[in-house]
C-alpha cells in the first residue's frame, strides 16, 4: 500500500499505516520483530503511534524505516508524515538534546608547560648573566654569608623538569590482537560520540545484551561461532572486532544489523 497519495485528512496515521500494511502482508508482530530485531513491545507501541519508547525522534525515524521495509511500505512518505506531525525535521546537530546534559562536561585545563619551560630558561640565563657580570666587575666571586666563595667551584644551576604530556590511548597493537583467541569472535562496542541502543545475540540466539550504551561506556561480547549485533545509533559508537577497528559502522541515527565470526571482521 502507498502513503501520501490521498488527501491529508483521509490518510491513516503513521502507526496505523504500518499496522494495516503488516496485516495486509499477513505478518504477525512477532514475525516483524524477528525479521527487524525491533522488540515486540516497541512494535506494538509504534503501531499505536506511541513513539515515547523510541528514545527520541532520531531513533523513531530509524525504526519507522526498518518497519516500513519489513511490511513492504515506502518509508519516504511515512518519514515526511512523521516529521510533519512532530514539528518538522530538526537541523542537524552534533548530538540530540537527550545527550547534551552528559556531553557538556567541562574539560580540565592542562598546565601550560611551554610557558613554564620558557620562564625557567629565562631565569637560568639571567642568573648566569648576573654571575658573569659580578665576577668580571668585582674580580671575585659572589660573597654569600656562611657560604663557599671559591671562584673555581662551578656555580650550580637550577634544574628544570621536562614537561610531561599525557599520551593518548594507544590503538590495539599487533601483540594485543594476536593475544585474542583465534577460535572465537570477540566484539567490543564503545560509546564514542553519544549514546546508542545496542542488542547482541550469540550463534544460538541467546540474548547477550539489550539496552542503552552511554557515551564513554563499553561492552565486550565473545562467542565460539557468531555474534549478531544491532546498533540503534551506529554513528555514535566505535566498534572493534577480533581486535581490529571497523571503520564507518554507520551514520548518526541509523539502525545497523551486523554479524561477525572468528577471523578478520566481515559483516554478515
Secondary structure, DSSP 4 states (H G I P E B T S, - for coil): --SSSS-TTTSPPHHHHHHHHHHHTT--HHHHHHHH---HHHHHHHHTT--GGGTSHHHHHHHHHHHHHHTT--HHHHHHHHHHHTTSPPPP-SS-HHHHHHH-PPPPPPP-HHHHHHHHHHHHHHHHHHHHHHHHHHSS----TTS---TTSPPP----PPP-PPPPPPPPPHHHHHHS-TTSEEEEEEE-SS-EEEEEEETT--EEEEEEE-TT-EEEEEESSEEEEEETTGGGEEEEETTEEES----TT--EEEEEESSS----
